[in-house]
Amino acid sequence: MIGAGMGAMAAAARLAVAGHRVTVYERSATYGGAVGSFERDGFVFDTGPGLLHLPAVWRDLFLKTGREPLERRVSLTQVDPSSRHLFADGSEVSLPNASRAGVVSALESALGGGAGERWGGFLDRARDAWDRSRRPLLEEPLWSDWRILERDPYPALRVRRLLRARQAATVAEVGAWELADPRLAALFEGCALGYGLDPRHAPASASLLPYMEQTFGSWYVAGGLRELARAVYERCAARRVEFVFGAEVTSVVERDGRAAGIGLADGSVVEADHVVAGAEPPPAGRELWGDGDVRPPEESGGGPPPGRLSVLLALRGVRPPAAAHRSVVHAPDTGEEAGMVFGGRIAERPTVTVLRPDDPAGRPDDGHEAVTVSATVAGPGGGVDWTDKALRERSAETLIDAAARAMGESAAGIRERLLWHEILTPAETGGIPAPALAGPGGRHLRPANTTRLPGLLLAGGRAHPGGGLAHAGMSGALVAGLIVEGAGFRGSR
């Protein structure tokens, strides 16, 4: 197993239970991949995802690998409200967790003008897209005839545009043509941005993302999402999965037309019946990435993935009990402005997410609070030099100003409370692999879990079904099924 990310560990635990001897080689000093944490002076911050969606994926892992509920290993709490949204015109709305009717009612009360009804209709169409694509897109290995997923499953309305009837094909078009309210458009686009998608180019099928969040809910893991990574690692260890940290894999060994092991940076070779790559392929294995019938990543997805700029704020002062766990301060415009950097420049007012967990484990005492502020930005290879100190500080100031608005304080007030801050950019955390989406040309699909080399399989965010914590868990289940049951495996039913 190459890499100890969440997808790879999910596969490792399942394979170990099925009787395989599994060894994980990880070049860093720890497990979890993007699900990391930063600790200083009693403050603890998530450096990857801050909320859990579709917890059923991880519940299934713990039941299948030990007949034990996930909740025995971590404490899960539904976040309510799910999110608070502040729009450019000064309006705002708090959305309840896992309640379609509650979301519709909240939007109508806060925004008026039929906003709730329009969002409800959008969610109905998103549910149709979910029903049409859920199994082939998320629960099964990617079919060799992947072109079945070329058609966007979102049933876009026919609207009159420029003297003729047209159907929205992108997130931005759905917002402008169907939702017909800049605030509702911002709600949809902000969700897409959070998953590393450019609203101008992401297909309408990205409607699955807000549908999943508002249907299945948003959850917080006490102690931070890093605690979920710890629980999965401990489950692997309990099933006698071996971990070798500080071990860089430099090649995949091929023998008799199939994967037969890996080569390490120290010159040693480890033999194996199967090799699972849960990270970027090693330099000597990249030509094997992707299946002959499925486009490799350099031909899909529209270029290098964006990244995330995060500012970790260590603040003095008590967190108000009524403060929302997650607030989103929406950009006044869409496209490059909303994404802050997709065009290689810094927006004056990007879409910013503010996380204020009410978690004693994240702060030294109740007289302080830990706040994470983030925005989607250009990732590695995206034309922005995130090692530039002046750029980092200037961008951090932009995010802190947005945090002040979300927290109902002045920018000066936030800075008076600030003990210190830490800036994390894509230079440290890398890109955000987006989830796989059906749509024209298959441009938003990810490489299949199987590869051109028998015995070499792919797990994690850069393989089917793409990025996101839930998707990583799904990829691990698919890889384990393909190894245990063979090429005929079609997913659990």
C-alpha positions in Angstrom: 0.0 0.0 0.0 1.5 3.3 -1.1 0.4 6.2 1.2 -1.5 6.3 4.5 -4.3 8.6 3.4 -7.9 8.0 4.3 -8.8 6.1 1.1 -5.7 3.8 1.4 -6.4 3.1 5.1 -10.1 2.3 4.3 -8.9 -0.2 1.8 -6.2 -1.6 4.2 -8.7 -2.3 7.0 -11.1 -4.1 4.7 -8.4 -6.2 3.1 -6.9 -7.2 6.4 -10.3 -8.4 7.6 -10.6 -10.4 4.4 -7.4 -12.3 5.3 -4.7 -10.3 3.4 -1.5 -9.3 4.9 -1.2 -5.5 4.4 1.7 -3.2 4.8 1.4 0.6 4.3 4.4 2.6 3.2 4.0 6.3 3.9 6.8 8.9 3.1 5.7 11.3 5.9 5.8 10.7 9.6 2.1 10.2 10.1 -1.2 8.9 8.7 -4.3 10.6 7.4 -3.1 12.4 4.3 -5.0 15.7 4.0 -6.9 15.1 7.3 -4.3 16.8 9.5 -4.1 19.1 12.5 -2.1 22.0 13.8 -1.4 22.4 17.5 0.2 25.2 19.4 -0.2 26.7 22.9 -3.2 24.5 23.7 -5.0 25.4 20.5 -5.9 22.7 18.0 -7.0 23.2 14.4 -8.1 20.9 11.6 -5.9 21.6 8.5 -8.1 19.6 6.2 -11.8 19.2 6.1 -13.6 20.6 9.1 -17.0 18.8 8.8 -18.1 15.3 7.9 -20.7 14.6 5.3 -22.2 11.2 4.5 -20.9 9.6 7.8 -22.6 6.4 6.7 -19.5 5.6 4.6 -17.3 5.5 7.7 -20.0 3.8 9.8 -20.0 1.0 7.2 -16.2 0.7 7.5 -16.3 0.2 11.2 -19.2 -2.3 11.0 -17.6 -4.3 8.3 -14.1 -4.4 9.9 -15.2 -5.0 13.5 -18.9 -5.1 14.0 -18.6 -1.9 16.0 -20.4 1.4 15.6 -18.3 4.3 14.6 -19.7 6.3 17.5 -17.8 4.0 19.9 -14.6 5.4 18.5 -15.4 9.0 17.9 -18.1 11.4 19.2 -20.3 12.7 16.3 -22.5 15.7 16.6 -24.9 17.2 14.1 -24.0 20.8 13.5 -27.2 23.0 13.9 -27.6 25.3 12.2 -25.7 23.5 9.4 -24.4 26.8 8.1 -25.0 30.5 8.3 -24.7 32.5 5.1 -23.9 36.2 4.8 -24.6 37.7 1.3 -23.1 40.8 -0.4 -26.3 42.8 -0.1 -26.3 42.5 3.7 -28.9 39.8 4.0 -28.2 36.5 5.8 -29.8 33.1 6.5 -29.1 30.2 8.9 -29.9 26.8 7.4 -31.0 23.9 9.6 -29.3 20.6 9.4 -30.6 17.7 7.4 -34.1 19.2 6.8 -35.2 20.0 3.3 -38.4 21.6 4.5 -36.5 23.6 7.1 -34.0 24.9 4.5 -36.8 25.9 2.2 -38.7 27.7 5.0 -35.6 29.5 6.2 -34.7 30.7 2.8 -38.2 32.0 2.2 -38.3 33.8 5.5 -34.9 35.4 5.1 -34.9 36.2 1.4 -38.5 36.2 0.4 -39.7 36.6 -3.2 -40.2 32.8 -3.7 -36.6 32.0 -2.9 -37.6 29.0 -0.8 -39.8 27.6 -3.5 -37.1 28.0 -6.2 -34.5 26.3 -3.9 -36.9 23.5 -3.2 -37.5 22.9 -6.9 -33.7 22.9 -7.4 -33.3 20.3 -4.6 -36.0 18.2 -6.3 -34.0 18.2 -9.6 -30.8 17.5 -7.6 -32.5 14.5 -6.1 -33.3 13.2 -9.6 -29.6 13.7 -10.5 -28.6 11.8 -7.3 -31.0 8.9 -8.1 -29.8 8.7 -11.7 -26.1 8.7 -11.0 -25.5 7.6 -7.4 -24.7 3.9 -8.1 -22.5 4.2 -11.3 -20.8 7.3 -10.0 -20.2 6.5 -6.3 -21.0 3.0 -5.4 -19.5 0.9 -8.2 -16.1 0.7 -9.9 -15.9 3.0 -12.9 -17.2 1.1 -15.9 -14.9 0.5 -18.8 -17.7 2.1 -20.9 -17.4 5.3 -18.9 -19.2 7.2 -21.6 -22.4 6.3 -20.0 -21.5 9.1 -17.5 -20.9 11.7 -20.3 -24.5 12.8 -20.0 -25.3 15.3 -17.2 -27.9 13.7 -15.0 -29.2 17.0 -13.8 -32.7 17.7 -15.4 -32.1 21.3 -16.1 -35.1 23.5 -16.8 -35.7 24.9 -20.3 -35.4 28.6 -20.0 -35.6 31.4 -22.6 -32.2 32.9 -23.2 -31.3 35.1 -26.1 -34.5 34.4 -28.0 -34.3 30.7 -27.7 -34.9 27.9 -25.1 -31.7 26.7 -23.4 -30.8 24.5 -20.5 -28.2 25.3 -17.9 -25.0 23.2 -18.3 -22.8 24.6 -15.5 -23.2 25.6 -11.8 -23.0 29.3 -12.8 -25.8 28.9 -15.4 -28.0 27.0 -12.9 -27.6 29.9 -10.5 -28.3 32.6 -13.1 -31.0 30.9 -15.1 -32.9 28.7 -12.6 -32.3 30.1 -9.2 -32.7 33.6 -10.5 -31.5 35.3 -7.3 -27.8 36.3 -6.8 -28.0 35.0 -3.2 -29.3 31.6 -4.1 -26.7 31.4 -6.9 -24.0 32.3 -4.3 -25.3 29.5 -2.1 -24.9 26.9 -4.8 -21.6 28.3 -6.1 -20.1 28.5 -2.6 -20.8 24.8 -2.1 -19.1 24.0 -5.4 -16.1 26.1 -4.4 -15.8 24.3 -1.2 -15.2 21.1 -3.1 -12.6 22.6 -5.3 -14.8 23.3 -8.3 -14.9 26.4 -10.5 -18.6 27.3 -10.8 -18.0 28.7 -14.3 -17.0 25.2 -15.6 -18.3 22.7 -13.1 -21.3 20.7 -14.6 -24.8 21.2 -13.4 -24.5 17.7 -11.9 -22.6 19.4 -9.0 -26.1 19.9 -7.6 -25.4 16.5 -6.0 -23.2 18.3 -3.5 -25.6 20.6 -1.8 -28.3 17.9 -2.1 -26.1 15.5 -0.1 -25.2 18.0 2.5 -28.8 19.2 3.1 -30.3 15.7 3.0 -27.8 13.7 5.0 -26.5 16.5 7.2 -23.2 18.0 8.4 -21.4 16.4 11.4 -18.6 17.5 13.6 -16.1 15.0 15.2 -15.2 16.0 18.8 -11.6 16.9 18.8 -11.6 17.6 15.1 -11.7 15.5 12.0 -8.2 14.3 12.8 -9.8 12.1 15.4 -11.6 10.2 12.6 -8.2 9.6 11.0 -6.9 8.4 14.3 -9.8 6.0 14.7 -9.3 4.6 11.2 -5.6 4.2 11.8 -6.2 2.4 15.1 -8.8 0.1 13.4 -6.1 -0.8 10.8 -3.6 -1.5 13.6 -6.1 -3.6 15.4 -6.5 -5.7 12.3 -2.7 -6.1 12.1 -2.1 -3.7 9.2 1.6 -2.7 9.4 2.7 0.9 8.8 6.1 2.0 7.8 6.5 5.8 8.1 9.3 7.8 6.5 9.4 5.3 3.6 9.3 6.8 0.1 8.1 4.6 -2.7 10.0 5.4 -5.9 8.8 2.6 -8.3 6.2 -0.1 -8.9 7.8 -3.4 -9.7 6.4 -5.2 -12.8 6.9 -8.9 -13.4 5.2 -11.1 -15.9 2.8 -8.4 -17.0 1.5 -7.5 -13.5 2.4 -5.5 -10.4 4.7 -7.6 -8.2 5.9 -5.1 -5.6 7.4 -1.7 -4.9 10.8 -0.1 -4.9 11.8 2.2 -2.0 14.1 5.2 -2.0 16.7 3.2 0.1 17.1 0.8 -2.9 15.2 -2.1 -1.3 12.4 -3.9 -3.1 9.2 -5.2 -1.4 7.3 -8.0 -3.1 3.5 -8.0 -3.1 0.6 -9.8 -4.8 -1.2 -6.4 -5.2 -0.1 -2.8 -5.0 -2.6 -0.1 -4.0 -1.5 3.5 -4.7 -3.3 5.8 -2.3 -1.1 8.8 -3.2 0.5 10.3 -6.3 2.1 7.6 -8.4 5.9 7.3 -8.0 8.1 8.6 -10.8 8.6 5.2 -12.2 4.9 4.3 -12.2 3.1 7.3 -13.7 2.8 5.7 -17.2 0.7 3.0 -15.6 -1.8 5.4 -14.0 -5.3 5.1 -15.5 -7.2 2.4 -17.3 -7.0 1.9 -21.0 -10.7 2.7 -21.3 -10.7 5.6 -18.9 -9.1 9.0 -19.4 -6.0 9.6 -17.2 -6.0 12.7 -15.0 -3.9 14.9 -17.4 -6.7 14.7 -19.9 -9.6 15.3 -17.5 -10.7 17.8 -14.9 -9.6 21.0 -16.6 -6.0 21.5 -15.4 -4.3 21.6 -12.0 -6.8 21.4 -9.1 -7.3 24.5 -6.9 -6.1 24.6 -3.3 -7.2 26.0 0.0 -5.9 29.1 1.8 -6.5 28.8 5.6 -5.7 31.2 8.4 -5.8 29.7 11.9 -6.7 32.3 14.5 -5.9 31.8 18.2 -8.2 34.3 19.9 -8.6 35.5 23.5 -12.1 35.9 24.7 -15.1 33.6 25.2 -16.9 32.0 22.2 -20.6 33.1 22.3 -22.8 30.1 22.9 -25.1 31.0 20.0 -22.3 31.4 17.5 -22.7 29.3 14.3 -20.2 26.5 13.8 -19.9 27.3 10.1 -20.5 30.7 8.5 -19.9 31.5 4.8 -19.3 35.1 3.7 -20.2 35.1 0.0 -18.4 37.1 -2.6 -20.2 40.0 -4.2 -19.6 38.5 -7.7 -19.1 35.0 -9.1 -16.4 33.3 -11.1 -12.9 34.6 -10.3 -14.1 36.9 -7.5 -15.9 34.1 -5.7 -12.9 31.8 -6.1 -10.4 34.4 -5.1 -7.8 33.2 -7.5 -8.9 31.0 -10.4 -7.6 33.7 -12.8 -4.3 34.0 -11.0 -5.1 37.2 -9.1 -6.4 37.9 -5.6 -10.0 39.0 -5.3 -10.8 41.9 -3.0 -13.8 40.0 -1.5 -13.7 36.2 -2.0 -16.1 33.7 -0.7 -14.8 32.8 2.8 -15.7 30.0 5.2 -15.4 30.6 9.0 -15.4 27.6 11.3 -15.9 28.2 15.1 -16.3 24.8 16.7 -17.6 24.8 20.3 -15.0 22.2 21.3 -13.1 22.3 24.6 -10.4 20.0 23.0 -9.6 22.8 20.5 -8.7 25.6 23.0 -6.6 26.0 26.1 -9.6 27.0 28.2 -13.0 28.6 27.9 -11.5 32.1 27.8 -10.1 31.4 24.3 -11.4 30.2 21.0 -9.8 28.6 17.9 -11.2 29.8 14.6 -10.3 28.6 11.1 -10.9 30.9 8.1 -10.5 29.6 4.6 -11.0 30.3 0.9 -10.6 28.3 -2.3 -7.6 29.5 -4.2 -5.3 28.6 -7.0 -3.5 25.4 -6.2 0.0 24.1 -7.1 0.6 24.9 -10.8 -2.2 27.5 -10.8 0.0 30.6 -11.4 0.2 31.9 -7.9 3.4 31.9 -5.9 2.2 31.0 -2.4 5.7 31.1 -1.0 5.7 34.9 -1.4 5.5 36.1 2.2 3.9 39.5 1.3 1.2 37.7 -0.8 0.5 35.3 2.1 0.1 38.1 4.6 -2.0 40.2 2.3 -4.3 37.3 1.6 -4.5 36.4 5.3 -5.7 40.0 6.0 -8.4 39.6 3.5 -9.7 36.5 5.2 -9.4 38.0 8.7 -11.6 40.9 7.5 -14.2 38.5 6.3 -14.0 36.6 9.6 -14.7 39.8 11.5 -17.9 40.3 9.5 -19.0 36.7 10.1 -18.4 37.0 13.8 -20.2 40.4 14.1 -17.0 42.2 15.1 -14.9 45.0 13.7 -11.7 44.1 12.0 -9.9 46.1 14.7 -11.7 44.1 17.4 -10.6 40.8 15.9 -7.0 41.9 15.8 -7.1 43.1 19.4 -8.3 39.6 20.4 -5.7 37.9 18.2 -2.8 36.1 20.1 -1.3 34.7 16.9 -2.2 33.3 13.5 -0.9 30.7 11.2 -1.2 30.8 7.4 -1.5 27.6 5.4 -1.5 27.8 1.6 -1.4 25.2 -1.2 2.4 25.4 -1.0 2.0 23.4 2.3 -1.2 21.5 1.8 -1.3 20.9 -2.0 -4.4 20.9 -4.2 -8.0 19.9 -3.5 -9.0 16.9 -5.6 -12.6 17.5 -6.6 -15.3 14.7 -6.4 -16.1 12.9 -9.6 -19.1 14.3 -11.5 -21.0 13.0 -14.5 -21.2 15.4 -17.4 -20.2 16.2 -21.0 -17.0 14.6 -22.2 -16.4 12.9 -18.8 -14.1 15.8 -18.0 -14.9 15.6 -14.3 -14.5 11.8 -13.9 -11.4 10.4 -12.2 -9.2 7.5 -13.3 -10.6 4.1 -12.6 -9.5 2.1 -9.5 -8.0 -0.5 -11.8 -5.1 0.4 -14.0 -3.3 -0.7 -17.2 -1.1 -3.0 -15.1 -3.0 -5.9 -13.5 -2.4 -5.9 -9.7 -1.9 -2.2 -9.5 -5.0 -0.3 -8.1 -5.7 3.3 -7.1 -7.5 4.6 -4.0 -8.0 8.1 -2.6 -9.1 11.5 -4.0 -7.2 11.3 -7.3 -9.0 8.1 -8.3 -12.6 7.1 -8.7 -14.9 8.5 -7.2 -12.8 11.5 -6.6 -12.0 13.9 -3.7 -13.8 14.5 -0.4 -13.7 12.6 2.8 -16.8 10.4 2.0 -15.5 9.7 -1.5 -12.1 8.6 -0.1 -13.9 6.0 2.0 -15.9 4.9 -1.0 -12.7 4.4 -3.0 -11.2 2.3 -0.3 -14.3 0.0 -0.3 -14.2 -0.3 -4.1 -10.5 -1.2 -4.2 -10.9 -3.8 -1.4 -13.9 -5.3 -3.3 -11.9 -5.5 -6.6 -9.0 -7.3 -4.9 -11.1 -9.7 -2.8 -13.8 -10.5 -5.4 -12.0 -9.8 -8.6 -12.8 -7.8 -11.7 -16.5 -8.8 -11.6 -17.0 -6.8 -8.4 -19.8 -4.3 -8.9 -20.1 -2.7 -5.4 -21.9 -3.8 -2.3 -25.7 -4.0 -2.5 
